[in-house]
Amino acid sequence: MREINLSVSGSGYSEIRVDGETVYIHRLAAVAEHGPEAVADMDVHHVNAFDGDSCQWVNNPEMLEPEDPVSHRKRTLDNVAAD
């Protein structure tokens, strides 16, 4: 029997673990919305994550967009620095 656990990571992201492998729920939702090719090798950005309209535990597909890791990291750092 497979072991399946749903939990929240230390950084606040919902995640699912299946037989020891972990996947973040926002990545699963992004794959369902955009397809696996659009999400592969990409970060998944929570739209409006820094303006109070969204946060890392709101995983509605319309609130998620694939973004290249370098741009996503820059956007995250710029927004954190602005706070």
C-alpha positions in Angstrom: 0.0 0.0 0.0 1.3 3.5 -0.9 1.9 6.0 1.9 0.4 9.4 1.1 0.6 12.4 3.4 -0.6 16.0 2.9 1.3 18.6 5.0 2.6 22.1 5.1 6.4 22.6 4.6 8.5 24.7 7.0 8.3 27.6 4.5 4.5 27.5 4.4 3.8 25.6 1.2 1.2 22.9 1.0 2.8 19.6 -0.2 1.9 16.0 -0.8 4.3 13.1 -0.1 3.8 9.8 -1.9 6.2 7.0 -0.9 8.8 9.5 0.3 8.7 11.8 -2.8 7.5 15.3 -2.2 5.6 17.6 -4.6 4.3 21.1 -3.8 0.5 21.5 -4.4 1.1 24.7 -6.4 3.3 22.8 -8.8 0.6 20.2 -9.3 -2.1 22.9 -9.9 0.2 24.6 -12.4 0.7 21.4 -14.3 -3.0 20.8 -14.4 -3.6 24.4 -15.7 -0.6 24.8 -18.1 0.6 21.3 -18.8 3.7 19.5 -17.8 5.9 21.0 -20.5 5.1 24.5 -19.4 6.1 23.8 -15.8 9.1 21.6 -16.4 12.4 23.4 -15.4 10.4 26.4 -14.3 9.5 27.9 -10.9 5.8 28.5 -10.2 5.0 32.1 -9.2 2.0 32.9 -7.0 0.5 35.9 -8.8 0.0 38.9 -6.4 1.9 37.1 -3.7 3.3 40.3 -2.4 0.4 42.7 -2.6 -1.9 40.9 -0.1 -4.3 39.4 -2.7 -2.6 36.1 -2.6 -0.2 34.0 -0.7 1.7 30.8 -0.9 -1.2 28.7 0.4 -3.7 30.0 -2.2 -3.2 27.5 -5.1 -6.0 28.4 -7.5 -4.8 27.8 -11.0 -5.5 31.3 -12.1 -3.2 32.6 -9.4 -0.2 30.5 -10.6 2.1 31.1 -13.5 5.3 29.3 -14.6 8.3 31.6 -14.6 11.9 31.0 -15.4 13.9 30.5 -12.1 16.2 33.5 -12.5 13.4 35.9 -13.2 11.3 34.4 -10.4 14.2 34.7 -7.9 14.8 38.3 -8.9 11.1 39.2 -8.6 11.0 37.6 -5.1 14.1 39.3 -3.9 12.9 42.7 -5.3 9.6 42.4 -3.5 11.1 41.3 -0.2 13.5 44.2 -0.4 10.6 46.6 -1.0 8.8 45.5 2.2 
